[in-house]
Amino acid sequence: MDRTIRVMIIDDEESARKLLRAGIRWESLQMEVVGEAASGIEAINVIDDYRPDIVFVDISMPFMDGIEFTEVVTERYPYLIIIIMTAIDQFEYARKCVSLPVFEYMLKPMVRAEITKVLERARDRLSKEPDHWEEVRADSESTLLDDDHPIEHIRKYVEEHFTDPRMNLAFVAQRFGFSASYLSRKFKQDTGRNFVEFLTELRMEKATTLATAHEKMFCTAAEVGIPDPNYFSRCFKKYTGKSYSEYVKEKGSE
Amino acid sequence: MKKSGGRSLSSALKRIILLIVFVILLAFLVSIFLITDNERRQYCVRESESVLMTLSDSIRSNIQSYAELSRLIMTDDKLVEYLRAPESEIDLGRINDARYAVMDILNVKEGVDTVIIIRNDRILFSTNRFSYKFDLERLGGTEWDQDIRDARGRAVVSMNANGVAAKPDNQPMVTIGRAIYDLYTQKQLGTLFMNISSAVFERMLGSLRADNICILGEDGTFLAGNRQVLSYGPQALDIHGITHRDIVVEGRRMLLSGTEIDGLPIVVLCVTPYGTAGTPYRILTVLIVMMLFFVLVVFGMGTYITKHFTRPVYELSARMEHNKQSGDLRKIDLDMPYSELNMLKGDYNDMIDHVNDLISTVIEKEQTLQRAEMRVLQEQIKPHFLYNSIETISFLALDAGADRVYDALETLGSFYRNFLSKGDREIRLEQEIRIVQDYLSLQKLRYGDVLEDAYDISPDAASFIVPKLILQPLVENSIYHGIRLKGEKGLIRISAAMEDDVLHLTVRDTGVGMTGEQIEKALSPNREQGDSDTGSFGLWGTIERIRIYCNKEDVVSIESEPGEYTEIRLTITRGG
């Protein structure tokens, strides 16, 4: 195992994410925390960027909880190692999802020694497998080049369907028979833009229109396919440089 | 079946049946007696009447024949001549002529005691002159032959020659009297009396072979037969036609019958004892068969009622009793033979339904309440909140470089996680050990170097399922009632091993130890209420829980040397 294993943490509690990030000695496990997400929605949007090997998912999250997220993700990324974190009062709920291919359930509050043990097991499994993100990229190069303008079709499709909160790169790739990494590269090559950026811009454009119409933020967020208002507000600020409320105020005064 | 209060149906039924049987028997016996008695009396009556009629006829015809004889005498020439002769011509010779003429006629027939011929001038002779004495004074009058004169020549039967002549011993006689007339002048010439000997009657009785008959004159004078019979009934004098009367002689019931004989001053009495003769066996047989039949019917009825009414009621009652005893209120599914009993059963089942409904309502309420209470408890615990808080504080500690704080928080989190353990009541022993380890490491933070712990757990014991929190209270007890009181460093050693599928668990501390009294108190199954706040309640309560879990008393032993150590040994079987 020569590469560093990528780990992503999905938990609505910031301190929980930070604690996990800080409490474990990742480098000694040949691991690295590559990203965090505060909700399932956010995770879906950013997972293609982070390309993690292991995901820690908290069961109880708003907008899209750990179970729903796991359902979506196991379908699109079957090789992903999913470690579900749950407090006792949600354990029964989590157990209902035992049919999902989850690597491990861990009870909160977690103890470092236990986490480390689980991660060592995960590392052992990963060491026997190739990097699926890379592999997918490698074998899909030649297969689907027949279509003259596949990216045009995809653009059109995304423009029509971007309000679906489950929409992301892997979803579209799967739909059109590409691998996610191929689509990502091809998309950038053909349009000169990142797919994730393209999708976010589409949503934000609509969001600004709605903001101009004085729509409430959480409504706008749901309308444009990012029903997590926290993540939405971050995306919005990144896109416009202003918070949603500032934007609405500005537009209102014009 | 014991049912208090009132007579039982079956015993009442038995009594009624016995009463009915008794009444039937009584009625039948009375009717048998009456019918038998009546039949026998009727039989006697018929017998008696037959005898009496025969005898009467016989007497009458006999008297008739004597009357005929007297007519012959009356018309005898020599006698008539003698009677016609004037008084002056009467001498002994003529009298004897006449007497012999009469006697010649009498030779034809036996049984005539004497014939007396009386002339109008009262000169008389008799064929048996010496054995009679004559009442001459009466003869001088006119009364004695009044009836004879009135009969104008027809035979008149009377007694004792109308009182004119009597035997010296006053033996009664039946007399046939006639007035004798002159055929030419139609004037009465004299009077004839013919006394008939009682031997005639005796002979008649003899020919009948009857010893229970007595022949009397109408005035009650004895003529012939059994003189004893006369003593039974002076009432015979009231006889008109045939009369019967029941009498008792020497304890025997008899029928006394009497008849007068038409036209004769003679009465016949007859005594017949009631015998078995005349018993109506056929009727009796029918009656007895009927009686047996009725008795059988009654018993059959009793059995029928018992089978179809009393027994179902008892069965019903037994099932109700069973329900009461077992506390399991089930509906009764017996088949009742009658709609009334089915009604009773239906009502009872409805009641059971209702009661069960009520019970389940109560249980449901209780469960709801319990669930609500559990919810409240869980709400109070809010593990999610607790863990998130612990995580947040952990991060703060980690961020500030306070690694020991972070370690402590992690232990606390782990302790609570195992402590709550998903709400399970039974956990693996290793989990319990984790609880104890976390608990002790937190306690060590408080008490520093005073505590030391050691574990000796065999792998098969580690996975054995035990009730949650059986070790932690013992360890707590070791700290607070053992080591802490001693004031010096102490060791708690926990060992576990399996032996024949039984977990042997030992907690040994080097504390102050326990006195015999304390040990006894901790092991006593019956703790008094007042003790609940004293010392080692946790220890006692834990032992009780293990007893309940293993469903036996003998689960624990405590060994201690005061000032040296305490060792609590638990033996835990698989819970049932």
Interface residues (C-beta under 8 A of the other chain):
Chain A: E13 S15 A16 K18 L19 A22 G23 S60 A87 I88 D89 Q90 F91 E92 L107 K108 P109 M110 V111 R112
Chain B: Q378 K382 P383 H384 Y387 N388 I390 E391 T392 S394 F395 L396 L398 D399 Y406 E410 G413 S414 Y416 R417 L420 S421 K422 G423
